[in-house]
């Protein structure tokens, strides 16, 4: 999923909003529902400059389904942060 997100994120958002040069890490939490759709997306970090908002936007707009599996059983939901 990380590679998929990297291709979709507009990395110029932070630059356009005046972020100083540097390395930033944005943390986002989300749940993958039993049908594979992503839900309850929220930012955990607060870098500002639109970074978290852009990541949340991309995750919410994913059209791909994800089927969460663990040891062969479907999970009710799982969370992740990037």
Secondary structure, DSSP 8 states (H G I E B T S, - for coil): -HHHHHHH--THHHHHTT--SS-----EEEEE-TTS-EEEEEE-----TTHHHHHHHHHHT-------EETTEE-S--EE--
